[in-house]
Amino acid sequence: MHCSCDAPFLRPRSVSIRCRQLWAEFIHDRRAATAVEVALITPCFLAMILAWIEVGLCLLMLSTLDNAARDASRLLRIGSVNEATFKAAICAKASPFIPCDKIVYYVQSGTSFASLTPGTTTSAGTLSKTGFDSGSSGSDVVLQIGYSKAPLSGMLKGTGFDANVLLLTTLSFQNELY
């Protein structure tokens, strides 16, 4: 039966009552409520899961960078490293999680920690300074190692995770007397 509720004065009273009954049945019908709830909640749940995975990967990569910086700084402290062996030491510890060609570093030395200025993050998600100056015996050193990580999922780009994130670790230490 066709129900048109737009002109109540043109139809018999029984049709109007039947339209109200059909509307009431539709409103109180709960057979597809679970499917609708799942359809509404699933995108939010998936976005949350992807965000958790993204944060977990960032923390794993940051921990890898921390370990690589700690081991490479030991080579700097004892004075047995040049730039090529320093980069090789970092790459050996950072792989397989971080591509070696995407790692940037900044090693600065000076006579006091007050004279050292660490690099900062640029708007593009990279390290503002790069270079290698390991210093000499007893000099103060700031070591920064960074990796600009792109978002893992395209789904997260719409939720504010569209820019690269700079994973950065910074160490400061004094070279040993050698």
Protein Blocks (a to p, Z undefined) as FASTA:
>chain_A
ZZdfkbmmlpcfklmmmmmmmmmmmmmpcklmmmmmmmmmmmmmmmmmmmmmmmmmmmmm
mmmmmmmmmmmmmmmmnopacfklmmmmmmmmmpmkbcfklpccdddddfbfklpccddd
dfkopafbgcddebjehiacddddddddddfblklmmnopabccddddddddddddZZ
